[in-house]
Amino acid sequence: TNFLLDYHQSDEIDEETTKEEVNHFRDEEDDENEESEEEPKTLRDERIVIKADSMETYDFTLSSGDTLIVDIESNEAITIAVIDTDDLEDWANHEEVETYDCYENRKRVLFNFEPEEDGEYSVVISNNAFLAEAEVDVEINYLG
């Protein structure tokens, strides 16, 4: 923890008082950090294989203020998107749907998704290749 104590120049500094002030400041800062630092909960942590021209979905019920931390890595270029769960069929049929986050032709993505309203959301991983299977490491964590 970095912090700066600013003292006015003085011929005499009371070292005990200074130590007490520093310790009090550190205690207050530690209390604030403990309250604000919530550990993410792991929802998914797995390696999957997605066949060519296929997709994998992860569905979540989220509230405004929740956060999904999505970390995905693949050996092939894939598309990762967050959409409304109601739009999954349209996405599977290659129809245009509204996306909240969309990363096309990527081998690695790391992003946070924070919905503006309560709802059903899906993280979709699409392998649009015609021949190649994709080995994909999926890690999705939750803060709420």
N, C-alpha and C positions, 0 to 999 in steps of 0.2 A: 504494500500500500504506500503510495507516494503522497505526501502532503507537505505543506510549507507552513512553518510557524513564523510569524512576523513580529519581531520585538522591536520596540523603540530603543535606540542606543541609550545605554545606562551604564553607569560605573559599577552598579551592583545588581546582580541577578540572583534571585532566590532560587537555588537549584531544586529544592524540594517542591516548591510550588510549580516550577516548570515541569518536573517529572509527573506530578499529579495531573496537570493540565494535558500533557501528552497522553498519559494513560487513559484519562477520561475521554479524550477525543477518539482514541483508538477503540475503546469500548463502545462508544456511540456508533462509530463507523461499522464495527463488526456486527452490531445489532441490526443496522440498516441493511447490510449485505445479506445476513441470514434471512431476513424477511423477503428481500427482493429476488434472491437466487433460488429459484425452484428448479429441481432436477427434472429433465424431460422424462416422460414415460415411453418406453419402447413399445410400439404397436406392431411393427414388423421388422424383422432382421433375418433375411433369407436370401439364398441364391436360387434363381429360377431360370428355366429355359423357355423362351418364347419362340414358337415355330414361326417360320416365314409367313408373312401376311396374316398374323394373328395379334392378339392383344391380351393383356392381363389387367385386371382392375382391382382396386382396393377401395372399398366403400366406407364412408365415415359419416356419422351424425355429429355436426359441429354447431357450436354457438358463436355468436359474435364475441370476439375477445379470445377465442381459442387460437392456437397456433399448431400447424403441422410443420415439422422440419423434415423435408424430403431430401434424401441423399441417394442417388441412383447412378450406378456405373455399369457399363456394358462393353462387351468386346466388339459389338457391331453398332452402327449408327441407328438410333431409335428415336421415337417421338414420345415425350412425356407431357401430359396435360392434366389440369384439374378442371373438371366440368361438373354440372349438376348431374346427379345420379339418373334423373329422368331422361337425360339426353344420351345415355349409353347406347341404346339401339341405333340412334341416328349416327353416332360416332362409328359404331361397328360397320354401318353401311356406307361409310365414307361421305356422309352428308355433312354440311356445314353446321356447326354448333358453336354456341358462345363458350369461350374458354376463359378461365380466370388467370391461369398461367399456362403457357404453351412453349415448349422447347423442341424444335424440330431438328432431326438429323444430328443428334448429339450422342457422344459416348459417355459423358459425365455431366450430371447436373446436381446442384445443391441449392435449395431455395426454401424459403418459409412461405406458407400459405396461411393467411389470416382472413377468414370470411367476414364480410361486412354485416351479414345477417345469419340467423339460425337456418339450418337446412341440411339436406342430404347431398354430400359431395363425393366424387370419385376421383382418385388418382389413377390415370390410365397410362399404361405403357404399351405402345404400339410398335411392332416390328413390321415395317412396311416393305422389307426386302422380299423378293420373290423366291429366293432359293436358300438364303442363309438363316440358320437358327441364331438366336442371340442369347448368350449367357449373361444374366443380369443380376447384379447384387442390389438388393432393395433394403433400404433402412428408412423407416418412417417413425418419427418420434412425435410425441404430443406434449404440449404445454397448455394448461388451461386454468 
